[in-house]
Amino acid sequence: MKVNDIVFEVLKEHWPDDVEFFGEDPARELIDGTTVYESVGSGEQLPLMSVIADITVASGFIKSVIELFLALKKAKGHPPSAQEVDQEMSARNLAGKISEPSLKEAVIHSVL
């Protein structure tokens, strides 16, 4: 399974309303980086821009978890535990805008 496919599956698991609202194909395009969306200033688009921001931030976080997992696995010679990934994320300040501890933990476990 490709990294972007894993990102999409974890995104659907933890942000299902955003994926449903935005649509699976456009969400995949955001994850792949094949499409860029720009605001045109209309108030009607505010909910959509919020969902785009959520998907972008969440997919970036999920990709960081995957990359960190792979780097730790290579360095240690075995898959790291969720706690090791979480500690390293905290040390590197990679949680970004995902401040809810239970969501961060759930995403880490989904990736592992």
Secondary structure, DSSP 8 states (H G I E B T S, - for coil): --HHHHHHHHHHHH-HHHHHHH-HHHHHHHHHT-------S-GGGHHHHHHHHHHHHHHHHHHHHHHHHHHHHHHHSS---HHHHHHHHHHHT--TT---HHHHHHHHHHH-
